[in-house]
Amino acid sequence: GTFIATAANRDSLNQIVARKLGFPPFKTSYQHVREFTVDEFATLLRDRGLAVADCRGVMLYPYWGIPGIDEVVRRVTDDDDELVEILRDMGSRIDPRHAYGFAMRADKPA
């Protein structure tokens, strides 16, 4: 069988920038019970006997949640169709360890 899941990334670029600016970690989405790093999620799946086959980035929001910046850019990063598409494309190209979210595929060994 194949397992596919998405998760909010606890080590996304916006989280890294916020930490480097001295802000505490924050939850980027309250729609998620927990946020994971790519490595944490891969370990979780491997510990349950699955083999990680692929992982890809989903979206890139480099300024989300950063105090003083988030409030200014959210109206365009959320609502401007052109910018949303650019951030989606960039998120699919960036290393998934730094994308806003990631999609991971794992297979159950035969």
N, C-alpha and C positions, 0 to 999 in steps of 0.2 A: 504494500500500500504506500501511498504518497500523502504527506502532510504538508500543507501550505498555510502559513500564518503571517500576519503583519504585526508589527509592534512599534510603539513610540520609542525613539532612541534616546537613552539617558546620556549618551555621549555625542549628541548631534553638535554640529558646528555652533549653533546658538548657545548651547549649554557650555561649550568650551570657552567661547568668547565671554560669556557672563562670569564664569569662574575666574578667568584671567583678569577681569575688571574688578574682582573682589566681591562679587555678589554671591550669595549662597545658592546651592542647587535649588531648582524649582521644578514643579511638575508642569510639563508643557501642555498636557491635555487631561482634563478630569474625566474624559470619556474612557480612560484606561485605568484599570485597577492598579497596574504597576507598569513602569517603564523599564526597559532592559537595554544593556549594551548588546552589540552583536555577539561578542564573545560569551556573555552570560546566557543568551538565548540558545546559542549553539551548544553550549555545555549542557543546558537543561534538556535539549533534545537527545544529545549523545548519551546522557545518563539514563535515558529511557529507551535506549537500544536503537535509536534512529541514526541514520547516516546523513549528515548535511550535504545536500547536492548542489545548492545554489543559494546565493543571497544577493539581493539588489536593493539599492537605495530607492526611497519613495519620497519625493519632494525635498526641497532645500529651502529652509527659512532661516537665513543667517542672523536675523535680528530679533526674532520672536522672543518675547519674555525679558529682553534686556531693558532695564529701567531707563527711561528717558529717550529710548529709541523705538521700542515696541509701539508705543502710542502713536508715533508719527508715521511709521511705515505700514501698520496693519491695514489701513483702509485701502492701500494699493496692493499689498501682498494677498489680501483676502478677496478683493472685489474687482480688480482690473484684469480682464480676461487675458490680455497679452502678457502681463507679468506673471499671472498664475501659470500660464503655459511655459514660460521661460523657466520658472522655478521648478516645475514638474520635470522638464527636460534636464535641467542641471542636477536635480535629485537622482535621476536615473543614471547619470554619468559619473557622479562622485562616488568615491569609496563608500560603501554602505555604512561603514563605521562612523561616518560623519554626516550622513543624510538625516533629515528630520525624523524619518521613519524608515523601516526596512521590511522587505518581504523575504521570507526564508522558506526554502523547500527542503524537506528531508524525506528520505525513503526508508522503509522497513526492509532490512536485508532479507533476502530469500532464504 
